[in-house]
Amino acid sequence: MEAATQSPRSPAVDAFQLVFHVNIFLLALAGVFALFTLPRAVARFSRAAEWRYGHILRAIPLQRRTPKPPMRSIQSPSSSSPAADNLTSDESHTFHSEAHLIRHPAAKEEGWSLPPHICAWSSRIPTFANILRYRLDIGFSLGQALVLVIYTAVLVYAGFLKSNVFEDPLRTGFVAMSQIPVVFLLATKNNILGIFLAVGYEKLNYIHRYAGALLVIASNVHSLGYIYLWTIDHTFSTNIREPQHIWAFVALVDVDLLYLFSIPFFRRRAYNLFYCLHVVLFILFLPALHSHQPGVWPYVIAAAGIISLDYLIRLMKTRVFNAHIRPIPDLMLTRIEIPQLNAGWRAGQHVRVRVLSSAMGWFGWAESHPFTIATAAKTPEGMVLLCKKTGGWTGRLYEMAKAAGYESDEGAYGRTVQVMIEGPYGGPGHCVFASYSAAMFVVGGSGISFALSAVQDVLQRDSEGASRLKFIEVIWIIRDSASLTPLVPQLAALIQQSVYAPLKISVHYTRASDNPPGKDFLPPGLTLTAGRPKIARALDAVMSRAVSYGSNVKASMDITGVVIGVCGPTGLGDDIVQVISQVDAGRRWAVGGIEMHEEVYGW
């Protein structure tokens, strides 16, 4: 970046004041979006329990309850089948009984403590919401494009207001300088913008990448403008030797390398290289910029403060525990169990994991990978993570778990390793699944982690009389039918625990098999079907249940809409968006609206 010397022609506008007011405008615009989330924030945090979860991981003593005899589910007289009733903790993949979630309906004679429900704006103005959710590309909506267009227009205005880049290259330097705190803010895991908008850092990452690209463009335009002026004035060789201009080119090469190694080719194929260069070049960029132009110190201090605060919070959110790991070959994943860590997260959130073992390679211990938590808080099994074998790091983790064999001290398959857990992050924001009349979770592959934690959480709330849900449906899409086998005991246990809100789980496998699996071993409420699911038909059935279904106290509850939770490949979310947009307006109004929460995996 080049912004030291005065432009040959004095600008008609004070560039420093202009970019400062541009940042104030962007901040005010973000504040408007935050105001729209305020009603749901007030509703969510009106319950004291919400303040204790979703921020800091911790271990708490669990209340021990005397197990009650399993009760037959309200949903169906046949749901208490021998296959489900005779489950033991050894047969499941939890090592713990789920009986602590089961309650007799008579246990809530003292009354229910229902969570407040505030409709999202997508339910209030569904037509406009459908337009904003329209997919322009895989995983990229019209609403996201609109945000980027507005951001671009603001910076273009700041760069070209009464200015010509060939005569006043200083202006684009000021524009680039002003966006440094924005780029740094959006790069952090604990950014203030995400907190006020109630969205995770991963949801704002597309703005970070775009803002970084515009910063690089502005920096290069700024530098080329000065090179052009120096060339026509025959002063290039003189100016380039000045220390402030040498530092300018150091900063320019820095941001150009940052952009080069941030393109998808490097980010997906060499993520460790991308991450390490990001850290090193970011550290080099700020002092180089300050050496080039000391007047930018407020922006340098702001960026350094933002990144320092983020790392401080990340340190506060980091825990080190011994974890038990074991492979699940049918799912080609590694199960990480940390029973000591049992509170502090919300269903749908994820953590970043480091495995502190030499078996992960020379630098494997330094790698941090995100995984969705597969259990609800306040359960005896603690935190459970399902790590799909997809690359080098997860492959080494899987092989390490598979090669461990049976531990002599515990007699359990797998091994114990030390892990560093950082989080929790992401999650449904101010969306409370238990506040809706019905919920449908559509997940693909390892996205079942999201559904398991969400269902376990709402069933736990339901047993405590803190849920409005009348019906829950889970649709799990897998490639091979054999992937279902390891989770049958756990899914059956969840169905047995659905006392007040019936739970239906539909598993669909997409890969043809010469030996179709038998279905006799499946308990009532759990189905296995070949081919892709008909999401529209399933959603229509869930909506009908939300309007008509209910028994005892739930029959008189207000209809508060349907929530759809999606976790899986990017294309899965696109399919659900299309299904929602095709729902009849009358049906949507009758059910109280349809809202969607989406989690996707990938870099």
Solvent accessible surface area in square Angstrom, and as a share of the most:
residue,aa,sasa,rsa
1,M,2,0.01
2,E,2,0.01
3,A,6,0.05
4,A,20,0.15
5,T,40,0.23
6,Q,147,0.65
7,S,9,0.06
8,P,81,0.51
9,R,143,0.52
10,S,104,0.67
11,P,46,0.29
12,A,84,0.65
13,V,29,0.17
14,D,86,0.45
15,A,8,0.06
16,F,68,0.28
17,Q,86,0.38
18,L,21,0.11
19,V,1,0.00
20,F,95,0.39
21,H,105,0.47
22,V,9,0.05
23,N,31,0.16
24,I,82,0.42
25,F,102,0.42
26,L,29,0.14
27,L,125,0.62
28,A,57,0.44
29,L,53,0.26
30,A,24,0.19
31,G,30,0.29
32,V,70,0.40
33,F,100,0.42
34,A,19,0.15
35,L,118,0.59
36,F,97,0.40
37,T,33,0.19
38,L,95,0.47
39,P,62,0.39
40,R,36,0.13
41,A,16,0.12
42,V,96,0.55
43,A,14,0.11
44,R,21,0.08
45,F,45,0.19
46,S,77,0.50
47,R,58,0.21
48,A,71,0.55
49,A,45,0.35
50,E,6,0.03
51,W,160,0.56
52,R,125,0.45
53,Y,26,0.10
54,G,11,0.11
55,H,76,0.34
56,I,61,0.31
57,L,0,0.00
58,R,68,0.25
59,A,61,0.47
60,I,47,0.24
61,P,129,0.81
62,L,56,0.28
63,Q,134,0.60
64,R,227,0.83
65,R,115,0.42
66,T,120,0.70
67,P,102,0.64
68,K,100,0.42
69,P,102,0.64
70,P,87,0.55
71,M,56,0.25
72,R,152,0.55
73,S,5,0.03
74,I,54,0.28
75,Q,44,0.20
76,S,34,0.22
77,P,108,0.68
78,S,68,0.44
79,S,2,0.02
80,S,42,0.27
81,S,18,0.12
82,P,100,0.63
83,A,59,0.46
84,A,6,0.05
85,D,59,0.31
86,N,106,0.54
87,L,52,0.26
88,T,73,0.42
89,S,38,0.24
90,D,120,0.62
91,E,96,0.43
92,S,15,0.10
93,H,37,0.17
94,T,3,0.02
95,F,83,0.35
96,H,60,0.27
97,S,68,0.44
98,E,14,0.06
99,A,33,0.26
100,H,41,0.18
101,L,3,0.01
102,I,17,0.09
103,R,29,0.11
104,H,71,0.32
105,P,42,0.27
106,A,51,0.39
107,A,42,0.32
108,K,33,0.14
109,E,147,0.66
110,E,134,0.60
111,G,35,0.34
112,W,51,0.18
113,S,62,0.40
114,L,52,0.26
115,P,1,0.01
116,P,50,0.32
117,H,34,0.15
118,I,58,0.29
119,C,40,0.24
120,A,17,0.13
121,W,111,0.39
122,S,26,0.17
123,S,19,0.12
124,R,128,0.47
125,I,83,0.42
126,P,36,0.23
127,T,101,0.59
128,F,101,0.42
129,A,8,0.07
130,N,31,0.16
131,I,88,0.44
132,L,52,0.26
133,R,39,0.14
134,Y,134,0.51
135,R,49,0.18
136,L,91,0.45
137,D,93,0.48
138,I,126,0.64
139,G,29,0.27
140,F,58,0.24
141,S,12,0.07
142,L,59,0.29
143,G,16,0.15
144,Q,47,0.21
145,A,16,0.13
146,L,84,0.42
147,V,49,0.28
148,L,21,0.10
149,V,92,0.53
150,I,64,0.32
151,Y,15,0.06
152,T,35,0.20
153,A,58,0.45
154,V,19,0.11
155,L,14,0.07
156,V,75,0.43
157,Y,122,0.46
158,A,1,0.01
159,G,4,0.04
160,F,112,0.47
161,L,49,0.24
162,K,147,0.62
163,S,21,0.14
164,N,68,0.35
165,V,26,0.15
166,F,120,0.50
167,E,71,0.32
168,D,10,0.05
169,P,0,0.00
170,L,16,0.08
171,R,1,0.00
172,T,10,0.06
173,G,0,0.00
174,F,38,0.16
175,V,10,0.05
176,A,0,0.00
177,M,2,0.01
178,S,1,0.00
179,Q,1,0.01
180,I,1,0.00
181,P,19,0.12
182,V,33,0.19
183,V,10,0.05
184,F,5,0.02
185,L,39,0.19
186,L,4,0.02
187,A,33,0.25
188,T,3,0.02
189,K,34,0.15
190,N,20,0.10
191,N,6,0.03
192,I,93,0.47
193,L,37,0.19
194,G,6,0.05
195,I,115,0.58
196,F,124,0.52
197,L,32,0.16
198,A,23,0.18
199,V,57,0.33
200,G,10,0.09
201,Y,30,0.11
202,E,59,0.26
203,K,70,0.30
204,L,11,0.05
205,N,41,0.21
206,Y,48,0.18
207,I,25,0.13
208,H,20,0.09
209,R,96,0.35
210,Y,66,0.25
211,A,0,0.00
212,G,17,0.16
213,A,21,0.16
214,L,29,0.15
215,L,11,0.06
216,V,19,0.11
217,I,99,0.50
218,A,14,0.11
219,S,0,0.00
220,N,39,0.20
221,V,53,0.30
222,H,0,0.00
223,S,1,0.00
224,L,111,0.55
225,G,6,0.06
226,Y,4,0.02
227,I,49,0.25
228,Y,97,0.37
229,L,13,0.06
230,W,14,0.05
231,T,76,0.44
232,I,92,0.47
233,D,80,0.41
234,H,168,0.75
235,T,50,0.29
236,F,79,0.33
237,S,62,0.40
238,T,88,0.51
239,N,21,0.11
240,I,49,0.25
241,R,168,0.61
242,E,60,0.27
243,P,98,0.62
244,Q,61,0.27
245,H,1,0.01
246,I,89,0.45
247,W,101,0.35
248,A,0,0.00
249,F,46,0.19
250,V,50,0.29
251,A,0,0.00
252,L,18,0.09
253,V,83,0.48
254,D,3,0.02
255,V,4,0.03
256,D,47,0.24
257,L,67,0.33
258,L,19,0.10
259,Y,106,0.40
260,L,82,0.41
261,F,40,0.17
262,S,27,0.18
263,I,55,0.28
264,P,63,0.39
265,F,111,0.46
266,F,51,0.21
267,R,15,0.06
268,R,151,0.55
269,R,171,0.62
270,A,35,0.27
271,Y,48,0.18
272,N,73,0.37
273,L,80,0.40
274,F,24,0.10
275,Y,77,0.29
276,C,75,0.45
277,L,44,0.22
278,H,30,0.13
279,V,52,0.30
280,V,89,0.51
281,L,14,0.07
282,F,30,0.12
283,I,121,0.61
284,L,77,0.38
285,F,5,0.02
286,L,16,0.08
287,P,73,0.46
288,A,0,0.00
289,L,0,0.00
290,H,73,0.33
291,S,47,0.30
292,H,0,0.00
293,Q,44,0.20
294,P,76,0.48
295,G,42,0.40
296,V,4,0.02
297,W,142,0.50
298,P,50,0.32
299,Y,17,0.06
300,V,16,0.09
301,I,108,0.55
302,A,42,0.33
303,A,0,0.00
304,A,36,0.28
305,G,39,0.38
306,I,40,0.20
307,I,46,0.23
308,S,67,0.43
309,L,83,0.41
310,D,3,0.01
311,Y,98,0.37
312,L,98,0.49
313,I,48,0.24
314,R,24,0.09
315,L,130,0.64
316,M,112,0.50
317,K,17,0.07
318,T,30,0.17
319,R,68,0.25
320,V,72,0.41
321,F,43,0.18
322,N,82,0.42
323,A,1,0.01
324,H,19,0.09
325,I,0,0.00
326,R,22,0.08
327,P,7,0.04
328,I,4,0.02
329,P,82,0.52
330,D,68,0.35
331,L,12,0.06
332,M,81,0.36
333,L,2,0.01
334,T,0,0.00
335,R,4,0.01
336,I,0,0.00
337,E,13,0.06
338,I,0,0.00
339,P,64,0.40
340,Q,80,0.35
341,L,0,0.00
342,N,12,0.06
343,A,0,0.00
344,G,0,0.00
345,W,4,0.01
346,R,23,0.08
347,A,10,0.07
348,G,3,0.02
349,Q,10,0.04
350,H,19,0.08
351,V,0,0.00
352,R,15,0.06
353,V,0,0.00
354,R,50,0.18
355,V,0,0.00
356,L,56,0.28
357,S,19,0.12
358,S,107,0.69
359,A,52,0.40
360,M,0,0.00
361,G,30,0.29
362,W,228,0.80
363,F,155,0.65
364,G,2,0.02
365,W,130,0.46
366,A,43,0.33
367,E,25,0.11
368,S,16,0.10
369,H,25,0.11
370,P,49,0.31
371,F,25,0.10
372,T,34,0.20
373,I,1,0.00
374,A,3,0.02
375,T,1,0.00
376,A,1,0.01
377,A,10,0.07
378,K,75,0.32
379,T,0,0.00
380,P,51,0.32
381,E,6,0.03
382,G,0,0.00
383,M,0,0.00
384,V,2,0.01
385,L,0,0.00
386,L,8,0.04
387,C,1,0.01
388,K,71,0.30
389,K,69,0.29
390,T,112,0.65
391,G,42,0.40
392,G,50,0.49
393,W,8,0.03
394,T,10,0.06
395,G,10,0.09
396,R,88,0.32
397,L,0,0.00
398,Y,6,0.02
399,E,77,0.35
400,M,12,0.05
401,A,0,0.00
402,K,89,0.38
403,A,89,0.69
404,A,35,0.27
405,G,23,0.22
406,Y,162,0.61
407,E,28,0.13
408,S,122,0.79
409,D,119,0.62
410,E,103,0.46
411,G,53,0.51
412,A,20,0.16
413,Y,75,0.28
414,G,0,0.00
415,R,82,0.30
416,T,61,0.35
417,V,9,0.05
418,Q,82,0.37
419,V,0,0.00
420,M,51,0.23
421,I,0,0.00
422,E,7,0.03
423,G,0,0.00
424,P,2,0.01
425,Y,9,0.03
426,G,20,0.19
427,G,6,0.06
428,P,12,0.08
429,G,11,0.10
430,H,25,0.11
431,C,12,0.07
432,V,16,0.09
433,F,9,0.04
434,A,1,0.01
435,S,4,0.02
436,Y,2,0.01
437,S,1,0.00
438,A,0,0.00
439,A,0,0.00
440,M,0,0.00
441,F,0,0.00
442,V,0,0.00
443,V,0,0.00
444,G,7,0.06
445,G,29,0.28
446,S,27,0.18
447,G,2,0.02
448,I,1,0.01
449,S,3,0.02
450,F,0,0.00
451,A,1,0.01
452,L,6,0.03
453,S,0,0.00
454,A,0,0.00
455,V,3,0.01
456,Q,2,0.01
457,D,24,0.13
458,V,1,0.01
459,L,2,0.01
460,Q,16,0.07
461,R,47,0.17
462,D,4,0.02
463,S,9,0.06
464,E,70,0.31
465,G,0,0.00
466,A,9,0.07
467,S,0,0.00
468,R,38,0.14
469,L,1,0.00
470,K,7,0.03
471,F,9,0.04
472,I,1,0.01
473,E,7,0.03
474,V,4,0.02
475,I,2,0.01
476,W,0,0.00
477,I,18,0.09
478,I,7,0.04
479,R,173,0.63
480,D,58,0.30
481,S,12,0.08
482,A,45,0.35
483,S,12,0.08
484,L,1,0.00
485,T,74,0.43
486,P,12,0.07
487,L,0,0.00
488,V,18,0.10
489,P,20,0.12
490,Q,5,0.02
491,L,3,0.01
492,A,3,0.02
493,A,15,0.12
494,L,4,0.02
495,I,2,0.01
496,Q,13,0.06
497,Q,7,0.03
498,S,0,0.00
499,V,7,0.04
500,Y,15,0.06
501,A,1,0.00
502,P,1,0.01
503,L,1,0.01
504,K,84,0.36
505,I,1,0.01
506,S,9,0.06
507,V,0,0.00
508,H,23,0.10
509,Y,17,0.07
510,T,57,0.33
511,R,129,0.47
512,A,102,0.79
513,S,50,0.32
514,D,143,0.74
515,N,126,0.64
516,P,98,0.62
517,P,36,0.23
518,G,52,0.50
519,K,109,0.46
520,D,147,0.76
521,F,90,0.38
522,L,23,0.12
523,P,6,0.04
524,P,47,0.30
525,G,29,0.28
526,L,6,0.03
527,T,61,0.35
528,L,4,0.02
529,T,59,0.34
530,A,66,0.51
531,G,33,0.31
532,R,167,0.61
533,P,19,0.12
534,K,129,0.55
535,I,17,0.09
536,A,59,0.45
537,R,168,0.61
538,A,18,0.14
539,L,1,0.01
540,D,71,0.37
541,A,51,0.39
542,V,0,0.00
543,M,4,0.02
544,S,47,0.31
545,R,90,0.33
546,A,0,0.00
547,V,64,0.37
548,S,93,0.60
549,Y,56,0.21
550,G,28,0.27
551,S,40,0.26
552,N,115,0.59
553,V,58,0.33
554,K,5,0.02
555,A,64,0.50
556,S,94,0.61
557,M,19,0.09
558,D,104,0.54
559,I,65,0.33
560,T,14,0.08
561,G,2,0.02
562,V,0,0.00
563,V,0,0.00
564,I,1,0.00
565,G,0,0.00
566,V,1,0.01
567,C,6,0.04
568,G,0,0.00
569,P,67,0.42
570,T,42,0.24
571,G,31,0.30
572,L,16,0.08
573,G,0,0.00
574,D,23,0.12
575,D,73,0.38
576,I,0,0.00
577,V,9,0.05
578,Q,107,0.47
579,V,21,0.12
580,I,0,0.00
581,S,49,0.32
582,Q,125,0.55
583,V,27,0.16
584,D,90,0.47
585,A,77,0.60
586,G,44,0.42
587,R,84,0.31
588,R,10,0.03
589,W,211,0.74
590,A,48,0.37
591,V,1,0.00
592,G,26,0.25
593,G,5,0.04
594,I,1,0.00
595,E,10,0.04
596,M,38,0.17
597,H,20,0.09
598,E,35,0.16
599,E,19,0.08
600,V,75,0.43
601,Y,99,0.38
602,G,70,0.68
603,W,101,0.36
